[in-house]
Amino acid sequence: MSKALFAQRRDGRVAALQYLYAWSINQPANLAEDLRVFFEALEQPREHYAFGEELIHGVIGHADDINLH
């Protein structure tokens, strides 16, 4: 994995953790709109955080399973 891709994935993981922390405190009525606003506030374009967005959707999609453990 190239250093650039490694750094991009790291940025995605950081963004995912930040978003998921906020989501755990206050779950929005409209996830798509909330994600749009969140990613607009970040330094890089949304595409830069694609890995993080995958993580966000994966965690939210499996939140019930995760919370059982």
N, C-alpha and C positions, 0 to 999 in steps of 0.2 A: 504494500500500500504506500502510495506516495505521501510525502510530508503534507502536501496541500490537501489531499483527500482526508488524511488523518486529522488535520486541523479543522476541516469543514465538519467532519463527523463529531469532533469534540464540541464545536460550537453548537451543533444540533442537540447533543446531549445536554449541554448547559441550558439551552433554551427550553428543552423539554422539561427539565427539572424545575425551572422557574415557572413555566406555565402550569405544570401539574400541581405544584405547591399552591399557587393561587386558585386553581380549579378545585382543589380539595377543601379550601376554605369557603369559596363562593362559586357554586356551579352555575354557569350562565344559562339563560333560557335558549339562546341561539349560539350553539358551539361554533358554527361556521363564521358568524359575524365576530364573535369574541376572538377567534384565532386570527382573523383578518386584522383586527385592531392590534392584537399582540405583535404579530409579525411586522406590521408597519412601523412599530416603535423601535425595532431592532436596527442595528447598523447596516446589515447586509440585506440584499433582496430576499424575499421569502424562499426562493428556490435554493438559496445557500443552506437553509435549515431543513431541507427535505427529509433527511434522516431523523431529525428531531420531531418533525411532524408525524412521521410514521410511528415513532415511539409514543407520542401523545395519543394518537388514535388507537394504538394497540393497548395501552394502559386503560384508557377510558372504556374501550370496548370490552375489556376483561376485568373491569373494576370489581364486579360482584365476586368473581372467582378469586381475585387477589385479596379481597377483604375477608374471605373465608379462612385464610391461613394466617 
